Amino acid sequence: MTEKKLSPVLENYLEIIFLHELRDGAARASDVADAAGVTRSTVTSALKALQRMGYVEYEPYSLIHLTRDGMRVGRELAHRHIVLQEFFQHVLQLDEKLASSVSCDLEHILPREVMLRLGQFVLYLQESGEDWKNWFAEYEKNRPAHPRRLRDAELLRQSPHALPPRAGQSE
């Protein structure tokens, strides 16, 4: 098998299959379709692609099982989702639905090093006690009112990576 780059859509299917296999021992195409919000024929096409790539064992009208590589990738994706969900929902205190949606989008694009550090940060906060959990309420309570909005040029100057003005362009 030649390992091919998985698209975010195929990664989503792998994650769904992983979670079903973990819970039920296997997945069904209809379960994957329901979880992904797509038709069964869409899932069938994806399963064929995942099978060609060596990530699933699949025959029409039968149960779906992950291969060793599929299990490895599915586990990693599920872990990424959990870390991001924890961060967005419990650290940034975003609504659960928004936290899940953003987690699903970002789990496919963040580099491994960023995910590792984010996971370490979430674990650190979980182990450090309760003091940080009210940060947002404290921020809202103590946030100074801005006397005026910054102009775009001021924002750019304050940015750590401010771009120099284009030739012939004044500030």
C-alpha positions in Angstrom: 0.0 0.0 0.0 1.3 3.4 -0.8 0.3 5.9 1.9 -1.7 8.7 0.4 -2.6 12.1 1.9 -6.0 12.0 3.4 -8.4 14.8 2.8 -10.2 16.4 5.7 -13.4 14.7 4.6 -11.8 11.2 4.5 -10.2 12.0 7.9 -13.7 12.7 9.3 -14.9 9.4 8.0 -12.0 7.6 9.7 -12.7 9.4 12.9 -16.4 8.4 12.8 -15.5 4.8 12.0 -12.9 4.8 14.8 -15.5 6.0 17.4 -18.1 3.4 16.2 -15.6 0.6 16.2 -14.4 1.6 19.7 -18.0 1.7 21.0 -19.6 -1.1 19.0 -16.8 -3.2 17.7 -17.5 -2.2 14.1 -19.2 0.5 12.1 -22.0 0.4 9.5 -22.2 2.6 6.4 -25.6 3.9 7.6 -24.1 4.9 11.0 -21.3 6.7 9.2 -23.7 8.5 6.9 -25.9 9.6 9.8 -22.9 10.9 11.8 -21.5 12.7 8.8 -24.9 14.0 7.6 -24.4 12.6 4.1 -26.0 10.0 2.0 -25.1 6.3 2.2 -23.8 6.4 -1.5 -21.4 9.2 -0.5 -20.1 7.1 2.3 -19.8 4.1 0.0 -17.5 6.1 -2.3 -15.4 7.3 0.6 -15.1 3.7 2.0 -13.9 2.5 -1.4 -11.2 5.2 -1.3 -10.2 4.4 2.3 -10.0 0.7 1.4 -7.7 1.4 -1.6 -5.5 3.5 0.8 -5.4 0.6 3.2 -7.3 2.2 6.1 -10.5 0.1 6.2 -11.7 -3.4 5.5 -15.0 -3.0 3.8 -17.3 -5.1 1.6 -20.7 -3.8 0.5 -23.5 -4.5 3.0 -21.1 -5.7 5.7 -19.5 -4.2 8.8 -16.6 -1.8 8.5 -13.4 -2.4 10.3 -10.3 -0.3 10.5 -6.9 -1.7 9.6 -4.0 -1.1 11.9 -3.1 2.1 10.0 -6.8 3.2 10.0 -6.9 2.6 13.8 -3.8 4.6 14.3 -5.0 7.6 12.2 -8.5 7.4 13.7 -7.2 7.4 17.2 -5.0 10.4 16.5 -7.9 12.3 14.9 -10.2 11.5 17.9 -7.5 12.7 20.3 -6.9 15.9 18.4 -10.7 16.6 18.5 -10.8 15.9 22.2 -7.9 18.3 23.0 -9.3 21.0 20.8 -12.8 20.6 22.2 -11.5 20.8 25.8 -9.6 23.9 24.9 -12.4 25.7 23.2 -15.2 24.6 25.5 -13.6 24.6 28.9 -10.6 27.0 28.6 -12.0 29.6 26.2 -15.5 28.8 27.5 -17.2 28.7 24.1 -20.6 27.1 23.6 -20.3 23.3 23.2 -21.7 23.3 19.6 -19.3 26.0 18.4 -16.4 24.4 20.2 -17.1 21.0 18.5 -17.5 22.6 15.1 -14.3 24.6 15.3 -12.5 21.5 16.7 -13.6 19.5 13.8 -12.3 22.1 11.3 -8.9 22.6 13.0 -8.1 19.0 13.9 -7.2 18.5 10.2 -4.8 21.5 9.7 -2.9 22.1 12.9 0.7 20.8 12.9 1.6 18.0 15.3 3.8 20.3 17.4 0.9 22.8 17.9 -1.4 19.9 19.0 1.2 18.5 21.3 1.7 21.9 23.0 -2.0 22.6 23.2 -2.6 19.2 24.8 0.1 19.9 27.3 -1.4 23.3 28.1 -4.9 21.8 28.6 -3.5 19.1 30.9 -1.5 21.7 32.8 -4.6 23.8 33.4 -6.6 20.7 34.4 -4.0 19.8 37.0 -3.4 23.3 38.3 -6.6 23.7 40.3 -9.7 25.8 39.9 -8.2 29.4 39.9 -8.1 29.8 36.2 -11.7 28.6 35.5 -13.3 32.0 36.1 -10.8 33.9 33.9 -13.4 35.0 31.4 -15.8 36.5 34.0 -12.9 38.2 35.6 -11.8 39.6 32.3 -15.2 40.9 31.5 -15.5 42.5 34.9 -12.1 44.1 34.9 -11.8 45.0 31.2 -11.1 48.7 30.8 -13.4 50.5 28.4 -11.5 51.7 25.4 -11.8 55.4 25.0 -11.6 55.2 21.3 -11.1 52.5 18.6 -7.6 52.1 17.2 -7.3 53.1 13.6 -6.1 50.3 11.2 -2.7 52.0 10.9 -2.2 52.0 14.6 -3.2 48.3 14.8 -0.6 47.5 12.2 2.1 49.4 14.0 1.4 47.6 17.2 1.3 44.2 15.5 4.4 42.1 16.3 4.8 41.3 12.6 3.8 44.6 11.1 4.2 44.9 7.4 6.2 47.8 6.1 4.2 50.3 4.0 4.2 49.6 0.2 6.4 51.7 -1.9 4.7 55.0 -2.6 2.1 54.4 0.1 1.9 56.8 3.1 0.7 55.8 6.5 
